[in-house]
Amino acid sequence: MLPTPSFRTASAADIPSIVALVESAYRGDSGRRGWTTESDLLDGQRTDAADVAEAIARPDSRIMLLERDGRLLASCHVERMGEAAYFGMFAVDPTLQAGGLGRLLLGEAERVARSEWGCRLMEMTVIVQREELIAWYERRGYRRTGTYKPFPYGQERFGIPRRDDLRFELLVKQLAGVTA
């Protein structure tokens, strides 16, 4: 039986591992091993060391890691924005997807937002063409809002689009039992 994974907050020393995990989950052939890939929608990078470093350094922002025996299994970024927290940069090792690790890390991010920061909502944006991913979030209590944001075409730091109809939809979840 495998040891229980553990959570911790990322530090600057974790930046290369986080970038490698995020890129492996979303881009290129490695991402195709899991179900969360954006490889059919986007080429180029998903994140870089500067983006991850900024997220680690900002106040009311943290990158959360899920590890087992020192091995990085999953990561996410969560940031307090008033009464809501923003959830993003979510990645699970493609070889371990569909095993409950993502659900575990999402639950911990929601707990941090609710219990430590007193947030009433968790928000995220998802590319609308990612119907399977949106359905996964809906099964975890997120709802589609019908609020859309344009994809940042021409800004290659967010990826190189393979189609011209990409946009994001805002998903929201009420966080019960706010204690902070």
Secondary structure, DSSP 4 states (H G I P E B T S, - for coil): -PPPPEEEE--GGGHHHHHHHHHHHHSHHHHTTSS---TTTEES-S--HHHHHHHHHSTTEEEEEEEETTEEEEEEEEEEETTEEEEEEEEE-GGGTTSSHHHHHHHHHHHIIIIIT--SEEEEEEETT-HHHHHHHHHTT-EEEEEEEE--TT-GGG-EESSS--EEEEEEEE-SS---
